[in-house]
Amino acid sequence: MKRTKVAVIGSGNIGTDLMMKVIRLSTSLEMAVLVGIDPASDGLARAERHGVSITADGVDGLIAHPAFADIEIVFDATSAGAHASNAAALAPHGKRLVDLTPAAIGPYVVPPVNLDQHLDAPNVNMVTCGGQATIPVVAAISRITPVPYAEIIASIASRSAGPGTRANIDEFTETTSSAIEAVGGASRGKAIIILNPAEPPLMMRDTVMALIGEADHDAIRESIRTMVEQVAAYVPGYRLKQEIQFRKLEGDEPVHTLTPEGSPVVTHQVTVFLEVEGAAHYLPAYAGNLDIMTSAALRVAESLAARLHIREAV
């Protein structure tokens, strides 16, 4: 099968790790161009060492590049603000966009939850690293019982958060909270991110807390474990850190302040602890936040490529 040519905009941590995954792991994608704005960036230098064409002139340099006409999928690993202008510049050229920023111009996509619904969208949004790690668990709970409120806490090593991630902290919480509801199925969602400065750096840890009513706890456990296996199929370092916890709420706990009006009666709290170990394609293994984002984007692009080939065959 012919490989689908792709470009990556952004030569920072996320873009460089994604490039390395395309080179090392994908049998259906071909890395055509890495795009940056800093000629001295490590990402562009690494691309050249791997024989990948580069441009340091941003999206304009990509559009002017001789390989641009053959590129079918473009990953954007810049920032929410930059993605808006990049998407506008690329729109007339009919490229499929996979957005790794919190811009959320296109629909949110979390592969094991809703990828099949958005294979024809021109621009898909990968939410955030915290969203990719935790929304599958929220969705696993909500397919068994209503979830009036879900809260996630993503703790990542400070060293793994580059300038783009730091510039997008506000967008991270807003986009992830919104996707917990839109994709995860919670009536209300909240997201918190912690940049942990500990040395040596700690691996990505995520906590999911969901409020539910009376439900089958064994069915919820099984649903979560099945979902964790589905994510681990493309993010091998993704795992439950400890047993899933259920706690019966006391009568005086003010959970009504968290749940929307008209929500089902809340009786229990479900807590799920996750850990994400990175594959160390670019940054060390502690950067699971990088790995889950780029692994999810790779899974989406390979599915988009398969869809494009089916259309060509028809």
Residue pairs with C-beta under 8 A, 6 or more apart in sequence:
1 28
1 309
2 309
3 26
3 27
3 28
3 29
3 30
4 28
4 29
4 30
4 72
4 73
4 301
4 304
4 305
4 308
4 309
5 29
5 30
5 32
5 67
5 70
5 71
5 72
5 73
6 22
6 29
6 30
6 31
6 32
6 71
6 72
6 73
6 74
6 75
6 301
7 32
7 33
7 34
7 35
7 62
7 67
7 68
7 71
7 73
7 74
7 75
8 15
8 18
8 19
8 22
8 31
8 33
8 34
8 35
8 74
8 75
8 77
9 15
9 35
9 58
9 59
9 62
9 74
9 75
9 76
9 77
9 78
9 86
10 35
10 36
10 43
10 75
10 76
10 77
10 78
10 100
10 164
11 34
11 35
11 36
11 37
11 38
11 41
11 42
11 43
11 44
11 47
11 54
12 41
12 43
12 77
12 162
12 163
12 164
13 160
13 162
13 164
13 165
13 282
13 283
13 287
13 290
14 77
14 100
14 162
14 164
14 165
14 290
14 293
14 294
15 34
15 36
15 43
15 75
15 77
15 78
16 34
16 42
16 43
16 46
16 47
16 282
17 281
17 282
17 283
17 287
17 290
17 291
17 294
18 75
18 77
18 100
18 294
18 297
18 298
19 31
19 34
19 43
19 46
19 47
19 50
19 52
20 46
20 281
20 282
21 279
21 281
21 294
21 295
21 298
22 29
22 30
22 31
22 298
23 31
23 50
23 52
24 281
25 298
26 298
26 302
28 302
28 305
28 306
29 73
29 298
29 301
29 302
29 305
31 50
31 52
32 52
32 53
32 67
32 70
32 71
33 52
33 53
33 54
33 55
33 62
33 65
33 67
33 68
33 71
34 43
34 44
34 47
34 52
34 53
34 54
34 55
35 54
35 55
35 58
35 59
35 61
35 62
36 43
36 44
36 54
36 55
36 56
36 58
37 56
37 57
37 58
38 44
38 56
39 56
41 56
44 54
44 56
47 53
47 54
48 54
53 65
53 67
55 61
55 62
55 64
55 65
57 64
58 86
59 85
59 86
59 89
59 90
60 89
62 68
62 71
62 74
63 89
63 90
63 93
68 93
71 95
72 95
72 96
72 305
72 308
73 95
73 96
73 97
73 98
73 301
73 304
73 305
74 90
74 95
74 96
74 97
74 98
75 97
75 98
75 100
75 297
75 301
76 82
76 83
76 86
76 87
76 97
76 98
76 99
76 100
76 101
77 100
77 101
77 164
78 86
78 101
78 164
79 101
79 164
79 167
79 168
80 101
80 102
80 103
80 104
80 168
80 171
81 103
82 101
83 99
83 101
83 103
83 105
84 103
84 105
87 97
87 99
87 103
87 105
87 123
90 97
91 122
96 122
96 123
96 304
96 308
97 106
97 122
97 123
97 124
98 124
98 126
98 297
98 300
98 301
98 304
99 105
99 106
99 123
99 124
99 125
99 126
100 126
100 293
100 294
100 297
101 125
101 164
101 168
101 171
102 125
102 127
102 128
102 168
102 171
102 172
102 174
102 175
102 176
103 125
103 171
104 125
104 127
104 175
104 178
104 179
105 123
105 125
106 118
106 121
106 122
106 123
106 124
106 125
107 117
107 118
107 121
107 124
107 125
108 114
108 125
108 127
108 131
108 175
108 178
108 179
108 182
108 183
109 115
109 118
109 121
109 124
109 125
109 126
109 127
109 183
109 300
110 127
110 131
110 132
110 135
110 136
110 139
110 179
110 183
110 296
111 231
111 234
111 296
111 299
111 300
111 303
112 136
112 227
112 230
112 231
113 135
113 136
113 139
113 183
113 184
114 183
115 299
115 300
115 303
118 124
119 303
119 304
119 307
120 307
124 300
124 304
125 175
126 132
126 293
126 296
126 297
126 300
127 135
127 175
127 176
127 179
127 183
128 154
128 172
128 175
128 176
128 179
128 191
128 293
129 154
129 156
129 204
129 289
129 290
129 292
129 293
130 152
130 154
130 172
130 176
130 191
130 193
130 206
130 289
131 152
131 175
131 176
131 179
131 180
131 183
131 191
132 292
132 293
132 296
133 154
133 204
133 206
133 231
133 238
133 274
133 276
133 288
133 289
133 292
134 152
134 154
134 176
134 180
134 184
134 206
134 208
134 274
135 152
135 176
135 179
135 180
135 183
135 184
136 227
136 228
136 230
136 231
137 208
137 224
137 227
137 228
137 272
137 274
138 147
138 150
138 152
138 180
138 184
138 185
138 186
138 189
138 208
138 210
139 183
139 184
139 185
139 227
140 220
140 223
140 224
140 226
140 227
141 147
141 150
141 210
141 212
141 220
141 223
141 224
141 270
142 184
142 185
142 186
143 185
143 223
144 215
144 216
144 219
144 220
144 223
145 212
145 213
145 215
145 216
145 220
146 187
146 212
146 213
146 263
146 264
147 184
147 185
147 186
147 187
147 210
147 211
147 212
148 186
148 187
148 188
148 211
148 212
148 213
148 258
148 259
148 260
148 263
148 264
148 266
149 186
149 187
149 188
149 189
149 190
149 210
149 211
149 255
149 258
149 259
149 263
149 266
150 180
150 184
150 186
150 188
150 189
150 190
150 208
150 209
150 210
150 211
151 189
151 190
151 191
151 192
151 208
151 209
151 210
151 258
152 176
152 180
152 189
152 190
152 191
152 192
152 206
152 207
152 208
152 209
153 191
153 192
153 193
153 194
153 206
153 207
153 209
154 176
154 191
154 192
154 193
154 194
154 204
154 205
154 206
154 289
155 193
155 194
155 196
155 202
155 204
155 205
155 206
156 193
156 194
156 195
156 196
156 204
156 287
156 288
156 289
157 195
157 196
157 198
157 201
157 202
157 203
157 204
157 286
157 287
157 289
158 195
158 196
158 197
158 198
158 201
159 201
159 283
159 286
159 287
160 201
160 204
160 283
160 286
160 287
160 289
160 290
161 195
161 289
165 172
166 195
169 193
172 191
172 193
173 191
173 192
173 193
176 189
176 191
176 193
177 189
177 190
177 191
178 189
179 189
180 186
180 189
180 190
180 191
181 187
181 188
181 189
186 210
187 259
187 260
187 263
188 258
188 259
188 260
196 202
200 286
201 284
201 286
202 286
203 275
203 276
203 277
203 278
203 285
203 286
203 288
204 275
204 276
204 277
204 278
204 286
204 287
204 288
204 289
204 292
205 241
205 273
205 274
205 275
205 276
206 273
206 274
206 275
206 276
207 271
207 272
207 273
207 274
208 270
208 271
208 272
208 274
209 269
209 270
209 271
209 272
210 269
210 270
210 272
211 249
211 255
211 258
211 259
211 266
211 268
211 269
211 270
212 220
212 266
212 267
212 268
212 269
212 270
213 264
213 265
213 266
213 267
213 268
214 267
214 268
215 268
217 246
217 268
220 244
220 246
220 270
221 244
224 240
224 244
224 272
225 240
228 238
228 239
228 240
228 274
231 238
231 292
232 238
232 239
234 295
234 296
234 298
234 299
235 276
235 291
235 292
235 295
235 296
236 279
237 275
237 276
237 277
237 278
237 279
237 285
237 288
237 291
238 274
238 275
238 276
238 277
238 288
238 292
239 274
239 275
239 276
239 277
240 272
240 273
240 274
240 275
241 273
241 274
241 275
242 273
244 270
244 271
244 272
245 270
245 271
245 272
246 268
246 269
246 270
247 268
247 269
247 271
248 267
248 268
249 255
249 266
249 267
249 268
249 269
255 266
256 266
259 266
275 288
276 288
276 289
276 291
276 292
277 285
277 286
277 288
277 291
278 284
278 285
278 286
278 287
278 288
278 289
278 290
278 291
279 285
279 291
279 295
280 287
281 291
281 294
282 290
283 290
